[in-house]
Amino acid sequence: MVKLDRIDQGIVRLLVRNGRMTNHDIARALSISESTCSVRIKSLITRGVIKGFSALIEPADFGRSVHAVILVTLQPTARKLLLQEAARLTEVDGVLEVLFLAGVHDLLVQVSLPDTTALRDFVVRELSSRDTVASTETSVVMEHLRGQTPVPLCDLAVAEGPSAAGHPSSSARRGE
């Protein structure tokens, strides 16, 4: 589990809520200097805490009005090909993400496609017709509600001192 001091935790919390928040606004919200804020953000990126920034879009605005989740079970003899099958699927048009599962099913594939005909064609062409696939179960998403944060930030460990996060104590004290 990643350990973040209160300043880093505050930066992450603010950026998760609004990835376009300016350095100036983050610094002001946390009562730290803009230079400290900038150094902290760069450190969070370098340490891999922040993986990147992206824009959330509405797929329907781009002609992708059908969102579905497809549970995929591979043939028992094909389980060794799980990584290859998942990687192949990530390259197929319309695939939003592929998740590895524990349990009855092996993969969960999220797709965004123009219509139900395209969904049917995707399932047949990319899944059901493949020798590696034993079965699929498709559900159409009726509505997608997104939480404020993908990770409950209250679960992030708060380091007991600024040195635990590798930052000078003077910078950490300014935000407390």
Phi and psi in degrees as a GROMACS rama.xvg file:
@    title "Ramachandran Plot"
@    xaxis  label "Phi"
@    yaxis  label "Psi"
@TYPE xy
-72.6875  141.283  VAL-2
-109.674  124.549  LYS-3
-125.187  140.125  LEU-4
-77.3611  177.726  ASP-5
-63.3252  -34.5711  ARG-6
-68.2646  -49.3081  ILE-7
-60.7442  -40.4298  ASP-8
-62.6906  -41.1446  GLN-9
-63.6934  -42.2597  GLY-10
-61.4217  -47.2719  ILE-11
-61.6367  -45.3027  VAL-12
-58.0178  -45.4656  ARG-13
-67.4811  -42.3146  LEU-14
-70.8289  -31.5363  LEU-15
-65.3843  -38.6302  VAL-16
-72.684  -34.7582  ARG-17
-150.989  94.0165  ASN-18
-64.6957  -12.802  GLY-19
-97.5869  4.76856  ARG-20
-60.6002  134.635  MET-21
-75.6714  156.797  THR-22
-56.281  -42.1001  ASN-23
-58.632  -47.5673  HIS-24
-68.5151  -37.0073  ASP-25
-64.9579  -47.2544  ILE-26
-59.2816  -43.7103  ALA-27
-64.3763  -43.1836  ARG-28
-64.0916  -30.0498  ALA-29
-101.955  1.79963  LEU-30
56.239  47.1157  SER-31
-127.582  167.279  ILE-32
-75.3868  156.916  SER-33
-63.3123  -36.6036  GLU-34
-66.4963  -40.3925  SER-35
-62.617  -43.2123  THR-36
-60.7538  -46.2919  CYS-37
-60.6805  -44.8819  SER-38
-62.6964  -42.602  VAL-39
-63.784  -44.2446  ARG-40
-62.9828  -44.7777  ILE-41
-60.1735  -39.4537  LYS-42
-65.0209  -42.6281  SER-43
-62.2519  -36.6696  LEU-44
-70.3907  -47.4545  ILE-45
-59.9643  -40.5316  THR-46
-76.2683  -6.31958  ARG-47
82.3223  8.91178  GLY-48
-68.4897  -45.7875  VAL-49
-98.3585  117.692  ILE-50
-85.1253  -22.1521  LYS-51
161.357  -178.271  GLY-52
-129.025  142.906  PHE-53
-146.798  163.996  SER-54
-97.9147  134.613  ALA-55
-86.8155  131.195  LEU-56
-122.541  165.965  ILE-57
-102.087  106.378  GLU-58
-54.1811  -32.8544  PRO-59
-60.5591  -29.2859  ALA-60
-66.9684  -14.8374  ASP-61
-114.219  22.2598  PHE-62
79.321  17.598  GLY-63
-113.921  77.2599  ARG-64
-88.6682  -10.2241  SER-65
-108.176  119.569  VAL-66
-112.541  129.494  HIS-67
-139.29  156.253  ALA-68
-117.157  135.357  VAL-69
-124.496  119.339  ILE-70
-86.401  130.519  LEU-71
-121.773  130.473  VAL-72
-114.759  125.775  THR-73
-85.9031  158.575  LEU-74
-60.7628  143.941  GLN-75
-53.1363  -35.876  PRO-76
-75.5194  -12.4953  THR-77
-100.204  -0.366136  ALA-78
-59.3136  -28.7791  ARG-79
-68.1167  -15.6382  LYS-80
-97.2217  11.8423  LEU-81
-55.1988  -48.2985  LEU-82
-63.2504  -42.2759  LEU-83
-64.6806  -42.5621  GLN-84
-64.6264  -42.9768  GLU-85
-62.877  -44.9493  ALA-86
-62.1557  -41.2693  ALA-87
-60.0505  -45.3609  ARG-88
-64.8868  -34.171  LEU-89
-64.2064  -18.6325  THR-90
-91.721  -5.62492  GLU-91
-83.9114  135.339  VAL-92
-55.9871  132.584  ASP-93
98.1817  -14.5656  GLY-94
-80.012  122.899  VAL-95
-86.2273  -43.8245  LEU-96
-164.102  159.3  GLU-97
-126.44  126.599  VAL-98
-114.432  136.311  LEU-99
-82.3454  137.896  PHE-100
-119.896  153.105  LEU-101
-104.136  140.839  ALA-102
122.102  -150.294  GLY-103
-65.5652  -42.7354  VAL-104
-97.3225  156.854  HIS-105
-97.7065  -36.739  ASP-106
-135.603  152.202  LEU-107
-122.401  122.762  LEU-108
-112.406  123.5  VAL-109
-99.8978  129.307  GLN-110
-127.962  154.57  VAL-111
-131.722  114.859  SER-112
-132.627  164.318  LEU-113
-64.8285  -37.5979  PRO-114
-161.341  178.29  ASP-115
-69.0821  -26.63  THR-116
-64.8891  -43.8167  THR-117
-64.3664  -36.1027  ALA-118
-64.0044  -48.5296  LEU-119
-57.5628  -46.8633  ARG-120
-61.0092  -39.9368  ASP-121
-60.992  -49.2738  PHE-122
-60.6481  -44.4467  VAL-123
-68.0551  -51.9214  VAL-124
-68.9928  -45.3146  ARG-125
-95.0841  -15.5616  GLU-126
-126.61  -69.4263  LEU-127
-59.7609  -32.9036  SER-128
-81.4753  -4.00218  SER-129
-89.2707  138.188  ARG-130
-63.2516  -25.8418  ASP-131
-75.9305  -18.7471  THR-132
-96.0283  124.531  VAL-133
-85.4801  -43.0818  ALA-134
-160.279  160.846  SER-135
-135.141  155.243  THR-136
-139.234  117.196  GLU-137
-109.105  134.256  THR-138
-127.925  132.769  SER-139
-86.7292  132.794  VAL-140
-79.0005  123.475  VAL-141
-82.7623  -37.6444  MET-142
-155.186  143.24  GLU-143
-116.615  113.895  HIS-144
-108.116  133.016  LEU-145
-110.778  131.484  ARG-146
-70.5753  168.869  GLY-147
-68.7645  -35.2981  GLN-148
-134.455  139.18  THR-149
-72.2941  -19.9976  PRO-150
-127.763  131.276  VAL-151
-64.4774  105.054  PRO-152
-65.1422  -19.0416  LEU-153
-68.0917  -15.7508  CYS-154
-84.9042  -10.4884  ASP-155
-69.01  135.532  LEU-156
-69.0485  135.525  ALA-157
-99.6876  119.1  VAL-158
-64.5966  147.186  ALA-159
-75.9822  -12.404  GLU-160
-156.091  158.218  GLY-161
-62.5632  -26.6287  PRO-162
-66.7849  -25.7655  SER-163
-64.6942  -27.2809  ALA-164
-97.5849  -0.680398  ALA-165
80.166  27.4758  GLY-166
-117.617  148.771  HIS-167
-60.4863  143.85  PRO-168
-64.1362  -30.7629  SER-169
-64.3163  -36.6103  SER-170
-68.6598  -40.2775  SER-171
-69.6293  -38.0776  ALA-172
-65.6369  -31.0142  ARG-173
-61.1282  -29.255  ARG-174
-92.7125  -4.46817  GLY-175
